[in-house]
Amino acid sequence: MDPYIETIVSFFLGLPREGPGDDRYREHLFSLLDLPPSPRVADMGCGTGAASLVLARLGATITAVDRVPEFLDRLTLRAERAGLADRIRTLEASMDAIPPGYGPFDLIWSEGAVYSVGFDLGLSAWRELLAPGGYVVVSEMSWLVDDPPRGVREYWERAYPGMRTISENEGAVRAAGYHWLGSVLLPVEAWETFFIPQHERIAEWRGRAMTTREADLVREVEEEIRLFETFPGVFGYVFYLMRRAD
């Protein structure tokens, strides 16, 4: 594993989630889709399963996909404890390289993970995994303004240079062969829930000797938190809803 990714895994392993999220929004967005009973769902970049567990409780059969085996092991344990092991299977793979034999899916769900392969590439790869008329619900870090403050833009140009506005991503959705259904901004409360355990993990790491990579990651996490709190409404996670155009 890449040493930087290994450090990220070490930081987030054991935390409730690897990105901002809200169970109420998951349930609401899921309810908007015209899905069959017990829909077949792929949770791409599932992490330790925050979304997989919710969707399984709502009646879906989940294929939980991630490249990090430690996350998948944690998800398996959480599913067993929740009594959902029979509804969730894991797959160690990159979300843009699903092996033959998986799918078709009625819904592909992905929260805060598609950036790792690129928004456009992810949508292109997923289209062929969908059943006719299947849905994609994906959250993506997005600009909420056209002209963000210089310091914020400089940070995200380093962290995620592919970040775009909602309208730019809408164009990418249509170009990838989907019907655009709309977008929903993740609320501030979902970020606050995400930040609280991060503060606790940072305090834990600062209480011992850190490696250079760990110290760099802590500074990066703290800077993202600071920018989000200092410049509200400039960037955020947006859920994009789409349906395969056949």
C-alpha positions as CSV (number, residue, x, y, z in Angstrom):
1,M,0.0,0.0,0.0
2,D,1.2,3.5,-0.8
3,P,2.6,5.0,2.5
4,Y,0.4,8.1,2.3
5,I,-2.7,5.9,1.8
6,E,-1.5,3.7,4.6
7,T,-1.4,6.8,6.9
8,I,-4.9,7.8,5.9
9,V,-6.2,4.3,6.6
10,S,-4.5,4.4,10.0
11,F,-6.1,7.7,10.8
12,F,-9.7,6.8,9.8
13,L,-9.7,3.1,10.8
14,G,-12.1,2.8,13.8
15,L,-13.8,6.1,13.2
16,P,-17.5,6.1,12.5
17,R,-17.1,7.4,8.9
18,E,-14.4,8.4,6.4
19,G,-16.2,11.4,5.1
20,P,-19.2,13.7,5.9
21,G,-22.5,11.8,5.8
22,D,-26.0,11.8,7.2
23,D,-28.2,8.7,7.6
24,R,-31.4,10.8,7.2
25,Y,-30.2,12.1,3.8
26,R,-29.2,8.5,2.7
27,E,-32.7,7.3,3.6
28,H,-34.4,10.3,1.9
29,L,-32.4,10.0,-1.3
30,F,-32.9,6.3,-1.4
31,S,-36.7,6.8,-1.1
32,L,-36.8,9.1,-4.1
33,L,-35.7,6.3,-6.5
34,D,-38.1,4.0,-8.3
35,L,-36.3,0.8,-7.4
36,P,-37.5,-2.9,-7.4
37,P,-38.0,-4.8,-4.1
38,S,-34.6,-5.8,-2.6
39,P,-32.6,-3.8,-5.1
40,R,-29.1,-4.8,-6.0
41,V,-26.7,-2.0,-4.9
42,A,-23.0,-1.5,-5.3
43,D,-21.5,0.8,-2.7
44,M,-18.4,2.1,-4.4
45,G,-15.5,3.2,-2.1
46,C,-17.6,1.9,0.8
47,G,-14.9,2.4,3.5
48,T,-16.0,0.8,6.7
49,G,-19.6,0.8,5.6
50,A,-21.5,3.8,6.9
51,A,-23.7,3.9,3.8
52,S,-23.8,0.1,3.2
53,L,-25.3,-0.5,6.6
54,V,-28.1,2.0,6.1
55,L,-28.9,0.8,2.6
56,A,-29.0,-2.8,3.8
57,R,-31.4,-1.9,6.6
58,L,-33.6,-0.3,3.9
59,G,-33.9,-3.7,2.1
60,A,-31.1,-3.5,-0.4
61,T,-28.6,-6.3,-1.2
62,I,-25.2,-4.7,-1.1
63,T,-21.9,-5.3,-2.9
64,A,-19.5,-3.2,-0.9
65,V,-16.4,-2.2,-2.9
66,D,-13.1,-0.8,-1.6
67,R,-9.4,-1.2,-2.3
68,V,-8.5,-1.2,1.4
69,P,-8.9,-4.7,3.0
70,E,-8.7,-3.2,6.5
71,F,-11.9,-1.2,5.8
72,L,-13.7,-4.2,4.4
73,D,-12.8,-6.3,7.4
74,R,-14.2,-3.6,9.6
75,L,-17.4,-3.5,7.5
76,T,-17.8,-7.2,7.7
77,L,-17.6,-7.0,11.5
78,R,-20.1,-4.1,11.7
79,A,-22.5,-6.0,9.4
80,E,-22.3,-9.1,11.6
81,R,-23.0,-7.1,14.7
82,A,-25.9,-5.4,13.1
83,G,-27.4,-8.6,11.9
84,L,-26.9,-7.6,8.2
85,A,-24.2,-10.1,7.2
86,D,-26.6,-11.9,4.8
87,R,-27.3,-8.7,2.9
88,I,-23.7,-7.4,2.5
89,R,-20.8,-8.9,0.6
90,T,-17.5,-7.2,0.2
91,L,-15.3,-6.9,-2.9
92,E,-11.7,-5.8,-2.7
93,A,-11.3,-3.9,-6.0
94,S,-10.9,-0.4,-7.5
95,M,-14.3,1.1,-8.3
96,D,-13.3,1.6,-11.9
97,A,-12.2,-2.0,-12.4
98,I,-14.9,-4.3,-11.2
99,P,-14.1,-7.9,-12.3
100,P,-16.5,-9.9,-14.5
101,G,-19.4,-11.6,-12.7
102,Y,-20.6,-8.6,-10.7
103,G,-23.7,-6.8,-11.6
104,P,-25.9,-5.7,-13.1
105,F,-26.9,-3.3,-10.3
106,D,-30.1,-1.4,-9.9
107,L,-28.3,1.3,-8.0
108,I,-24.6,2.4,-7.7
109,W,-24.0,4.5,-4.6
110,S,-20.8,6.3,-3.7
111,E,-20.0,8.8,-1.1
112,G,-16.9,11.0,-1.2
113,A,-14.9,8.4,-3.0
114,V,-15.1,8.9,-6.8
115,Y,-12.4,11.5,-6.7
116,S,-9.9,8.7,-6.3
117,V,-10.4,7.6,-9.9
118,G,-12.0,10.8,-11.3
119,F,-15.7,11.8,-11.6
120,D,-15.9,11.3,-15.3
121,L,-14.0,8.0,-15.3
122,G,-16.1,6.7,-12.5
123,L,-19.4,7.5,-14.2
124,S,-18.2,6.0,-17.5
125,A,-17.1,2.7,-15.8
126,W,-20.3,2.4,-13.7
127,R,-22.7,2.9,-16.6
128,E,-21.9,-0.6,-18.0
129,L,-22.5,-2.1,-14.6
130,L,-26.1,-0.8,-14.3
131,A,-29.2,-2.6,-15.2
132,P,-31.3,-0.8,-17.9
133,G,-32.7,2.4,-16.2
134,G,-30.4,1.9,-13.2
135,Y,-29.5,4.8,-10.9
136,V,-26.3,6.4,-9.7
137,V,-26.2,8.4,-6.5
138,V,-22.7,9.9,-5.9
139,S,-21.5,12.6,-3.6
140,E,-18.6,14.7,-4.8
141,M,-16.7,17.6,-3.3
142,S,-17.8,20.6,-5.3
143,W,-17.4,24.4,-5.6
144,L,-20.6,26.2,-4.5
145,V,-19.4,29.5,-5.8
146,D,-17.8,30.5,-9.1
147,D,-15.0,32.6,-7.5
148,P,-13.8,31.2,-4.2
149,P,-11.4,33.0,-2.0
150,R,-7.8,32.7,-3.0
151,G,-6.6,30.7,0.0
152,V,-9.5,28.2,-0.3
153,R,-8.8,27.7,-4.0
154,E,-5.1,27.2,-3.5
155,Y,-5.8,24.5,-0.9
156,W,-8.1,22.5,-3.1
157,E,-5.9,23.0,-6.2
158,R,-3.4,21.0,-4.2
159,A,-5.8,18.5,-2.6
160,Y,-8.2,18.0,-5.4
161,P,-7.4,19.9,-8.6
162,G,-10.3,18.2,-10.5
163,M,-13.0,19.8,-8.3
164,R,-15.7,21.5,-10.2
165,T,-19.0,23.5,-9.8
166,I,-22.4,21.8,-9.7
167,S,-23.2,23.0,-13.2
168,E,-19.9,21.6,-14.6
169,N,-20.6,18.3,-13.0
170,E,-24.2,18.3,-14.4
171,G,-22.6,18.6,-17.9
172,A,-20.3,15.7,-17.1
173,V,-23.3,13.6,-16.0
174,R,-25.1,14.2,-19.3
175,A,-21.9,13.6,-21.3
176,A,-21.4,10.2,-19.6
177,G,-24.8,8.9,-20.8
178,Y,-27.1,9.6,-17.9
179,H,-30.4,11.5,-17.4
180,W,-29.8,14.3,-14.9
181,L,-32.2,14.0,-11.9
182,G,-30.8,16.7,-9.7
183,S,-28.4,17.5,-6.9
184,V,-28.6,17.8,-3.1
185,L,-26.1,19.7,-0.9
186,L,-25.0,17.7,2.2
187,P,-25.9,19.9,5.2
188,V,-23.4,21.5,7.6
189,E,-24.6,19.1,10.4
190,A,-23.1,16.2,8.4
191,W,-19.7,17.8,8.4
192,E,-19.9,18.6,12.1
193,T,-20.6,14.9,12.9
194,F,-17.6,14.0,10.7
195,F,-15.3,16.5,12.4
196,I,-15.9,15.5,16.0
197,P,-14.2,12.1,15.9
198,Q,-11.4,13.6,13.8
199,H,-10.6,16.1,16.6
200,E,-10.5,13.2,19.0
201,R,-8.2,11.2,16.7
202,I,-5.9,14.3,16.2
203,A,-5.6,14.7,20.0
204,E,-4.8,11.0,20.3
205,W,-2.0,11.3,17.7
206,R,-0.6,14.5,19.2
207,G,-0.4,12.6,22.5
208,R,2.4,10.4,21.1
209,A,5.3,10.8,18.8
210,M,4.1,11.1,15.2
211,T,5.9,10.2,12.0
212,T,6.4,12.9,9.4
213,R,3.6,11.5,7.3
214,E,1.3,11.5,10.3
215,A,2.1,15.1,11.2
216,D,1.6,16.1,7.6
217,L,-1.8,14.4,7.5
218,V,-2.9,16.0,10.8
219,R,-2.0,19.5,9.4
220,E,-4.0,18.7,6.2
221,V,-7.1,17.6,8.1
222,E,-6.9,20.6,10.4
223,E,-6.6,22.9,7.4
224,E,-9.7,21.4,5.7
225,I,-11.7,21.8,8.9
226,R,-10.5,25.4,9.4
227,L,-11.4,26.4,5.8
228,F,-14.8,24.8,6.0
229,E,-15.6,26.6,9.2
230,T,-14.1,30.0,8.1
231,F,-15.6,30.0,4.6
232,P,-19.1,28.5,4.9
233,G,-21.0,28.0,1.6
234,V,-17.8,28.0,-0.6
235,F,-17.4,24.3,-1.0
236,G,-19.1,21.2,0.1
237,Y,-20.2,17.7,-0.7
238,V,-23.0,17.5,-3.2
239,F,-25.1,14.4,-4.0
240,Y,-25.7,14.0,-7.7
241,L,-28.6,11.8,-8.8
242,M,-28.8,10.3,-12.2
243,R,-30.3,7.5,-14.2
244,R,-28.8,5.5,-17.0
245,A,-30.0,6.7,-20.4
246,D,-30.8,3.6,-22.6
